Amino acid sequence: MFLIIILFDISALSKITAQNIPRSNKTIASKKQKDPKEKLALNFYLEKDYEKASELFQQLYNDKQSNYYYIYYFNSLVAIKNYKQAEKLAKQQKKLNPNNYKYLIDEAYVTELSGNKKKADRILNKIINNLPSKRNQIIQITSSLQSKGYAKIAIKVFKKAKLMSDNYSYNFEIANAYLYSGDYDRMFDTYIILLDQNPDDIQRVKNKLQYIMRMDVNSNLSEILKSKLLYASQQNPDKIQLAEMLLWYSLQTKDFSMAFRQARAIDRRFGNRDKDMLELADIAFSNYDFIVSEKAYGYIKDKKTATPYYADSYVGYFLSVIKLVEENPTITRKNYEDIEKVGIKALEILGINNTTSIIVINLADITAFKLSKNNEASEMIEETLANPTINKFNKAYLKLKLADIMVANDNIWDATLLYSQVESDMKNEPVGHEAKLKNAKVFYYAGEFDWANTRLDILKSATSKLISNDAIELSVFINNMREEDTIGFVLRKFAGADLYTYQGKYDSAMMLLDKIEEEPAGIYSMEYMLYNKAQLYYKMSDFKNADSVYNRLITHYPGSIKADNALFKRAEIQRTRFNNNDEAKNLYMILMTDYPESIYSGKARKQYRMLVEE
């Protein structure tokens, strides 16, 4: 059937046959071995010299008929195909342990291996016709059957045991047996029956199905499960456990659109499921599916005061709206004005408090950096900081945003005092590290490169990978430029251009970059000048010039540290701005093949596949 069958059989049966097959050297070593003969026998066994192992284990077994020696002796005999002696051994051990069905199954197993299937079937049927009533004995029998490849016989045993039992269904065990036999349709059917009869077992079923789906490399079983759950849920609309399983499945497969539809249906049918919807919204947001997160947060938000999650959902809704607009390649000022209205309305309804401080931070960012209303943004933050309900973490982020606006207003030394305050107050927190990075950039803008590097060196080991990478990148740039530009004139122009760009003074930034192009300090400054100039053209919505300058960088400096960045940026321009998918695919392919270690290679692969599938 599928490759998946082999994977399941190996992983599952290795657990079941722990009593039959030695698992590792470590397991064997854990047993105290005083007899040199036993040690030698084990070495032969591990080296797969089963002929010599069988001779020694026969002697050990004859001295002491323990199950331990029996396992090794029996396995060795099977390995060398001495089925007659293995059958004799199984019968002998059965006489010593008449209540242990394992040895009877071993007898059937070697009898079939020797070619006498009819006799093997008679032995197995004898077991089925004389089953014990105790559950632990049933489990022992079925485990032994499955370990010898008799999964279908194990199912028969479970089904008969189910009929014999008044208070135990064996459905979970039957489903597992179907898994080992490769009958996945019946396996899923049995799990669904189990859910119908025992709704409280839903978490146990989820755990098992999660394991199965992890092993399902080709998604074959996932599709079967999806169709089974959809059908069962449609046929039994009043069974909440089936609806919950379908929601769980859609989250496991990251089908967030399906998850939203299911969560909404559950809430409408059964009520009081806002927490599930909020969890879905959070998961979708963290997986960058902002379309679904906006719908899910919005669904809760629209309940207004009828839900305890009104404020939280409004915050998530606002953040999702921002992300959706930012992902739009044709974004305009009007889009940001619309977002601003959404944020202002949210604050009017909810008021300013600890929860809504996140709205304030993001609204202030848009007001200042997208709509150039710095004073309004600053006043908004200062008003929020004066609110006594704001905790220290949110106050720290509010101060960061206020300092950012100060930098944009050219009040860089006031900004550095505020960044330093956050650094001091939140030393070991991510927000403290972010403040230190922003402070380092302020010193870089001001031309204080030694001070900047001192802070950047500390941040290179920051717990946040993003902050650490940014610190390393800026530090490398400063150090490389200082080697090339010993006087520091060109580096100061770069710092000034970066500050102007941050402040939205694009013409002034371009003027400084033009001066660097006229008198570069060397190759390194030319590479960075081209990259920064292309970035600036993009911010100015001059996509034709941005594409052209990125292309110059790629063509003239293919070994540049920024070449892979330029390739990805240019591919995105071709795809989103020029609708030239063929050229975009070509650029993505070059990035994947020529720069496989690039942080953009994964994104390039994703976009390439999407374009090929269109």
C-alpha positions in Angstrom: 0.0 0.0 0.0 1.7 3.1 1.3 5.2 3.7 2.6 3.4 4.8 5.7 2.4 1.2 6.5 6.0 0.3 7.0 6.7 3.3 9.2 3.7 2.5 11.4 4.5 -1.2 11.7 8.1 -0.6 12.7 7.4 2.1 15.3 4.3 0.5 16.8 5.5 -3.1 16.9 8.8 -2.1 18.4 6.9 -1.1 21.5 4.6 -4.2 21.5 7.4 -6.7 21.1 9.6 -5.3 23.8 9.1 -8.6 25.6 10.1 -10.6 22.5 13.0 -8.7 20.8 16.0 -7.2 22.6 15.9 -3.5 21.9 19.4 -2.3 22.3 22.8 -2.9 23.8 21.9 -0.5 26.6 18.9 -2.7 27.6 21.1 -5.8 27.7 23.9 -4.1 29.5 21.5 -3.0 32.2 21.1 -6.7 33.2 23.8 -7.9 35.4 25.8 -10.5 33.6 27.9 -12.7 35.8 28.0 -15.8 33.6 30.8 -15.5 30.9 28.7 -18.0 28.8 25.7 -15.6 28.8 27.9 -12.7 28.0 29.4 -14.5 25.0 26.0 -15.7 23.8 24.7 -12.1 23.9 27.7 -10.9 21.9 27.1 -13.6 19.2 23.4 -12.5 19.2 24.2 -8.8 18.7 26.8 -9.7 16.0 24.0 -11.7 14.3 25.9 -14.9 14.6 22.7 -16.7 15.5 24.1 -20.2 14.9 26.6 -19.9 17.8 24.2 -17.8 19.8 21.6 -20.6 19.6 24.0 -23.2 20.8 25.0 -21.2 23.9 21.5 -20.1 24.7 20.3 -23.7 24.4 22.8 -24.6 27.2 21.8 -21.6 29.3 18.1 -22.4 28.8 18.6 -26.1 29.7 20.2 -25.0 33.0 17.4 -22.5 33.7 14.1 -22.4 31.8 13.6 -18.6 32.2 11.6 -16.4 29.8 14.8 -14.3 29.4 16.8 -17.2 27.9 13.8 -18.5 26.0 13.4 -15.2 24.1 17.0 -15.2 22.8 17.1 -19.0 22.2 13.7 -18.9 20.3 14.7 -15.8 18.2 18.1 -17.4 17.3 16.4 -20.6 16.2 14.0 -18.6 14.0 16.8 -16.6 12.5 18.6 -19.8 11.4 15.3 -21.3 10.3 15.4 -24.2 12.7 11.6 -24.1 13.0 11.2 -27.7 14.2 13.4 -27.0 17.3 11.7 -23.6 17.8 8.3 -25.3 17.8 9.6 -27.9 20.3 11.0 -25.1 22.5 7.7 -23.2 22.4 5.7 -26.3 23.5 8.2 -27.0 26.3 7.9 -23.4 27.6 4.1 -23.6 27.3 4.0 -26.6 29.6 6.0 -24.6 32.2 3.6 -21.6 31.8 0.2 -23.0 30.9 -1.6 -19.6 31.4 0.7 -17.6 29.2 -0.7 -17.6 25.6 2.4 -16.1 24.2 4.1 -19.5 23.8 1.1 -20.9 22.0 1.3 -18.0 19.6 5.0 -18.6 19.2 4.2 -22.2 18.3 1.7 -21.2 15.7 4.2 -18.7 14.3 7.0 -21.2 13.7 4.5 -23.8 12.5 3.4 -21.4 9.8 7.0 -20.5 9.0 7.7 -24.2 8.5 5.0 -24.3 5.8 2.1 -25.9 7.9 -0.4 -23.1 7.7 -3.4 -25.3 8.5 -1.9 -26.5 11.7 -1.0 -22.9 12.6 -4.6 -21.8 11.9 -5.9 -24.5 14.2 -3.7 -23.3 17.0 -4.8 -19.7 16.6 -8.5 -20.7 16.3 -8.1 -22.6 19.6 -7.0 -19.4 21.2 -9.9 -17.5 19.8 -12.4 -20.1 20.9 -11.0 -20.3 24.4 -10.4 -16.7 25.4 -9.9 -15.7 29.0 -12.2 -13.1 30.5 -9.6 -10.9 32.1 -8.6 -7.8 30.2 -4.9 -8.0 30.9 -4.8 -11.5 29.4 -6.6 -10.3 26.3 -4.0 -7.5 25.9 -1.2 -10.0 26.4 -2.7 -12.3 23.7 -3.2 -9.5 21.2 0.2 -8.0 21.8 1.8 -11.3 21.1 -0.3 -11.8 18.0 0.6 -8.3 16.6 4.3 -8.9 17.4 4.2 -12.0 15.1 2.3 -10.2 12.3 -1.1 -11.5 13.2 -2.8 -8.1 13.4 -6.1 -9.4 11.8 -6.3 -12.3 14.3 -5.8 -9.7 17.1 -8.8 -7.8 15.8 -10.9 -11.0 15.9 -9.7 -11.5 19.5 -10.6 -7.9 20.5 -14.1 -8.2 18.9 -14.9 -11.4 20.6 -13.6 -10.0 23.9 -15.8 -7.0 23.3 -18.9 -9.3 23.1 -17.8 -11.1 26.2 -17.4 -7.9 28.2 -20.2 -6.0 29.8 -18.3 -2.9 30.7 -15.4 -2.5 28.3 -15.7 -1.8 24.6 -12.0 -2.4 23.4 -12.7 0.2 20.7 -9.4 1.9 21.3 -7.5 -1.3 21.1 -9.4 -2.4 18.0 -8.5 0.9 16.3 -4.9 0.4 17.1 -5.0 -3.1 15.7 -6.5 -1.8 12.4 -3.6 0.7 12.4 -1.0 -2.2 12.6 -2.9 -4.2 10.0 -2.9 -1.2 7.5 -6.7 -1.0 7.4 -6.9 2.8 7.9 -10.5 3.2 6.8 -11.7 0.9 9.6 -9.2 2.4 12.0 -10.7 5.9 11.6 -14.3 4.5 11.7 -13.5 2.8 15.0 -12.1 6.0 16.5 -15.3 7.8 15.5 -17.4 5.1 17.1 -15.3 5.4 20.2 -15.9 9.1 20.3 -19.7 8.5 19.9 -19.8 6.0 22.7 -17.2 7.6 25.0 -17.0 11.4 24.4 -14.7 11.8 27.4 -12.0 9.9 25.5 -11.6 12.8 23.0 -8.2 13.9 24.3 -6.9 10.3 24.2 -8.1 10.0 20.6 -6.5 13.3 19.7 -3.2 12.2 21.1 -3.2 9.0 19.0 -4.3 10.7 15.8 -1.7 13.4 16.3 0.9 10.7 16.4 -0.5 9.1 13.2 -0.6 12.4 11.3 3.1 13.1 12.3 4.0 9.9 10.5 1.8 10.6 7.5 4.5 11.9 5.2 2.3 11.8 2.1 -0.8 13.2 3.7 -2.8 10.1 2.5 -4.1 9.3 5.9 -4.8 13.0 6.7 -7.2 13.1 3.7 -9.0 9.9 4.8 -9.4 11.3 8.3 -10.7 14.6 6.9 -13.4 12.9 4.8 -14.4 10.6 7.7 -14.7 13.5 10.2 -16.7 15.7 7.7 -19.1 12.8 6.9 -19.6 11.9 10.6 -20.1 15.5 11.6 -22.6 16.1 8.9 -24.5 13.0 9.8 -24.5 13.7 13.5 -24.8 17.5 13.8 -25.7 17.3 17.5 -22.5 15.4 18.5 -20.3 18.2 19.8 -17.3 15.8 20.1 -17.3 15.2 16.4 -17.5 18.9 15.7 -14.6 19.5 18.1 -12.6 16.8 16.4 -13.1 18.5 13.0 -11.9 21.8 14.5 -8.9 20.1 16.0 -8.1 18.4 12.7 -8.2 21.7 10.8 -5.8 23.3 13.3 -3.4 20.4 13.1 -3.3 20.7 9.3 -3.2 24.5 9.5 -6.3 24.8 7.4 -7.3 28.0 9.2 -10.2 28.9 6.9 -11.8 25.5 7.6 -11.0 25.9 11.3 -12.8 29.3 11.3 -15.9 27.9 9.6 -16.0 25.0 12.1 -15.4 27.2 15.2 -18.2 29.5 14.0 -20.5 26.6 13.4 -19.8 25.1 16.9 -20.4 28.5 18.6 -23.7 29.0 16.7 -24.9 25.5 17.4 -23.7 25.0 20.9 -23.0 28.5 22.2 -20.4 29.9 24.6 -17.3 28.9 22.5 -15.7 32.4 22.3 -12.5 31.0 23.9 -12.0 28.5 21.1 -12.5 31.2 18.5 -10.0 33.4 20.2 -7.5 30.6 20.4 -8.0 30.0 16.7 -7.5 33.7 15.9 -4.2 33.7 17.9 -2.9 30.6 16.2 -3.8 32.0 12.7 -2.2 35.3 13.5 1.0 33.6 14.7 1.0 31.6 11.4 0.7 34.8 9.4 -2.8 34.0 8.2 -4.1 37.5 8.8 -7.2 37.0 6.7 -8.5 34.3 9.0 -7.3 36.1 12.2 -9.1 39.2 11.2 -12.3 37.2 10.6 -12.0 35.3 13.9 -11.2 38.3 16.0 -13.9 40.2 14.3 -16.5 37.5 15.0 -15.9 37.8 18.7 -15.6 41.6 18.6 -19.0 41.9 16.9 -20.6 40.3 20.0 -19.5 43.4 21.9 -20.3 43.3 25.6 -21.9 39.8 25.2 -18.4 38.3 25.4 -15.8 38.5 28.1 -13.1 38.6 25.4 -14.4 41.8 23.8 -11.3 43.9 24.5 -8.8 41.2 23.6 -10.6 40.4 20.3 -10.7 44.1 19.4 -6.9 44.4 19.9 -6.3 41.3 17.8 -8.7 42.6 15.1 -6.9 45.9 14.9 -3.5 44.3 14.6 -4.8 41.9 11.9 -6.2 44.8 9.9 -2.8 46.5 10.1 -1.0 43.3 8.9 -3.5 42.9 6.0 -2.9 46.4 4.8 0.9 46.1 5.1 0.8 43.0 3.0 -1.0 44.8 0.2 1.5 45.7 -2.5 -0.5 48.7 -3.7 -0.9 50.3 -0.3 -1.7 54.0 -0.2 -2.0 56.8 2.3 -5.7 56.3 2.2 -5.3 52.8 3.6 -3.4 54.1 6.6 -6.0 56.8 7.2 -8.6 54.1 7.3 -6.6 52.1 9.8 -6.2 55.2 11.9 -10.0 55.6 12.0 -10.3 51.9 13.2 -7.8 52.5 16.0 -9.3 55.7 17.1 -12.8 54.1 17.2 -11.4 51.2 19.2 -10.0 53.5 21.8 -13.2 55.5 22.0 -15.2 52.3 22.7 -12.7 50.5 25.0 -10.9 53.5 26.6 -7.2 53.6 27.4 -6.1 50.8 29.7 -3.4 48.1 30.0 -5.1 45.9 27.3 -5.6 48.7 24.8 -2.1 50.1 25.2 -1.1 47.8 22.4 -3.6 49.6 20.2 -2.0 52.9 21.2 1.5 51.7 20.3 0.5 50.5 16.8 -1.8 53.5 16.2 0.9 55.9 17.2 3.3 54.2 14.8 0.9 54.7 11.9 0.0 58.3 12.9 3.7 59.3 13.1 5.5 57.2 10.5 2.8 56.7 7.8 0.8 59.9 8.2 3.5 62.2 9.5 1.6 63.5 12.4 4.3 63.2 15.0 2.9 65.5 17.6 -0.5 63.8 17.7 1.2 60.4 18.1 3.5 61.7 20.9 0.5 63.2 22.8 -1.4 59.9 22.5 1.5 57.9 24.0 2.1 60.4 26.8 -1.6 60.3 27.8 -1.4 56.5 27.9 1.8 56.6 30.0 0.0 58.7 32.6 -2.7 56.0 33.0 -2.1 54.1 36.3 -3.5 50.8 34.9 -0.5 50.4 32.5 1.9 47.7 33.7 5.7 48.1 33.4 6.1 46.0 30.3 3.6 47.9 28.3 5.0 51.2 29.6 8.4 50.1 28.4 7.1 49.5 24.8 5.2 52.8 25.0 8.4 54.6 25.9 10.2 52.9 23.0 7.6 54.1 20.5 7.8 57.6 22.0 11.6 57.6 21.7 11.2 56.4 18.1 9.1 59.4 17.3 11.6 61.7 19.0 14.3 60.3 16.6 11.9 61.1 13.7 11.5 64.6 15.1 15.4 64.9 15.2 15.4 65.0 19.0 17.9 62.2 19.1 19.5 63.0 22.4 16.1 63.1 24.2 15.4 59.8 22.5 18.6 58.2 23.8 17.7 59.2 27.4 14.4 57.4 27.0 16.0 54.4 25.4 18.5 54.3 28.3 15.7 54.4 30.8 14.0 51.4 29.3 17.4 49.6 29.1 17.9 50.2 32.8 14.4 49.3 33.9 14.2 46.1 31.8 17.8 44.8 31.7 17.1 41.2 31.2 13.9 41.4 29.1 13.6 41.4 25.3 12.2 45.0 25.4 15.4 46.0 27.2 17.5 44.5 24.5 15.4 46.2 21.9 16.0 49.5 23.6 19.7 48.9 23.7 19.7 48.2 19.9 17.7 51.3 19.2 20.1 53.3 21.4 23.1 51.9 19.5 21.5 53.1 16.2 21.0 56.6 17.7 24.8 56.7 18.4 25.4 55.4 14.9 23.2 58.1 13.4 25.2 60.7 15.4 28.5 59.4 14.2 29.5 58.0 17.6 30.6 54.7 16.2 32.7 53.5 19.1 29.7 54.0 21.5 27.5 52.2 19.0 29.8 49.2 18.7 30.1 48.9 22.5 26.3 48.4 22.7 26.1 46.2 19.6 28.8 43.8 21.0 26.7 43.2 24.1 23.6 42.5 21.9 25.4 39.9 19.7 24.5 37.2 22.3 20.9 38.5 22.9 18.3 35.8 23.3 16.2 37.3 20.5 17.6 36.0 17.2 16.2 39.0 15.4 17.8 41.5 17.7 21.1 39.6 17.7 21.2 39.4 13.9 20.4 43.1 13.6 23.2 43.9 16.0 25.7 41.7 14.2 24.8 43.2 10.8 25.2 46.8 11.9 28.4 46.0 13.8 29.9 44.3 10.7 28.9 47.2 8.5 30.5 49.8 10.8 33.7 47.7 11.2 34.1 46.9 7.5 33.4 50.5 6.5 36.0 51.8 9.1 38.6 49.5 7.5 37.8 50.9 4.0 37.1 54.5 5.1 39.7 55.2 7.7 38.9 58.9 8.1 35.2 58.1 8.4 33.7 60.6 5.9 31.8 58.0 3.9 30.6 56.2 7.0 29.2 59.4 8.3 27.3 60.0 5.1 25.8 56.5 5.4 24.7 57.2 8.9 23.2 60.5 7.9 21.4 58.9 5.0 20.0 56.2 7.3 18.8 58.8 9.7 17.1 60.9 7.0 15.5 57.7 5.7 14.1 56.9 9.2 12.8 60.4 9.4 11.1 60.2 6.0 13.4 62.8 4.5 13.9 60.8 1.4 15.3 63.6 -0.8 18.0 64.4 1.7 18.9 60.7 2.1 19.2 60.3 -1.7 21.5 63.3 -1.9 23.9 61.8 0.5 23.9 58.4 -1.2 24.5 60.2 -4.5 27.6 61.8 -2.9 28.8 58.4 -1.8 28.4 57.1 -5.4 30.4 60.0 -6.7 33.3 59.4 -4.2 33.1 55.9 -2.7 35.7 54.7 -0.2 35.9 51.4 -2.0 34.0 48.3 -3.2 32.2 47.7 0.1 30.8 51.3 0.2 29.6 50.9 -3.4 27.7 47.7 -2.6 25.9 49.2 0.4 25.3 52.4 -1.5 23.5 50.5 -4.2 21.5 48.5 -1.8 20.4 51.5 0.3 19.6 53.5 -2.8 17.4 50.7 -4.1 15.7 50.5 -0.7 15.1 54.2 -0.7 13.6 54.2 -4.3 11.2 51.5 -3.1 10.1 53.6 -0.1 9.5 56.5 -2.6 7.3 54.1 -4.7 9.8 54.4 -7.6 9.7 50.7 -8.3 11.3 51.0 -11.8 14.5 52.6 -10.4 14.5 50.3 -7.3 14.5 47.3 -9.7 17.2 48.8 -11.8 19.5 49.5 -8.9 19.0 46.1 -7.3 20.0 44.7 -10.7 23.1 46.8 -10.8 24.1 45.4 -7.4 23.5 41.8 -8.4 25.3 42.1 -11.8 28.4 44.0 -10.6 28.8 42.6 -7.1 27.4 39.0 -7.1 29.6 38.1 -4.1 28.3 41.0 -2.0 26.8 40.2 1.4 23.7 42.0 0.1 23.4 40.2 -3.3 20.9 37.6 -2.0 18.8 40.4 -0.3 18.8 42.2 -3.6 17.8 39.1 -5.6 14.8 38.5 -3.3 13.7 42.2 -3.3 13.9 42.3 -7.1 11.9 39.1 -7.5 9.2 40.6 -5.2 9.1 43.7 -7.3 8.7 41.7 -10.5 6.0 39.6 -8.9 4.0 42.2 -6.9 4.6 45.5 -8.8 5.2 44.5 -12.5 3.2 41.2 -12.6 6.1 39.6 -14.4 5.9 36.1 -12.9 8.3 34.6 -15.3 11.1 36.9 -14.3 10.2 36.5 -10.7 10.5 32.7 -11.0 13.8 33.1 -12.6 15.1 35.3 -9.8 13.7 33.0 -7.1 15.5 30.1 -8.8 18.8 31.9 -9.0 18.5 32.7 -5.3 17.8 29.1 -4.4 20.6 27.6 -6.4 23.3 30.2 -6.1 22.6 31.3 -2.5 21.2 28.2 -0.8 22.4 29.4 2.7 20.5 32.7 2.4 17.8 33.5 4.9 15.7 34.3 1.9 16.0 30.9 0.2 13.1 29.4 2.1 10.8 32.3 1.2 12.0 32.1 -2.4 11.2 28.4 -2.5 7.7 29.1 -1.2 6.9 31.9 -3.7 8.4 29.8 -6.6 6.1 26.9 -5.8 3.1 29.2 -5.6 3.9 30.7 -9.0 4.5 27.2 -10.6 1.1 26.0 -9.3 -0.8 29.0 -10.6 
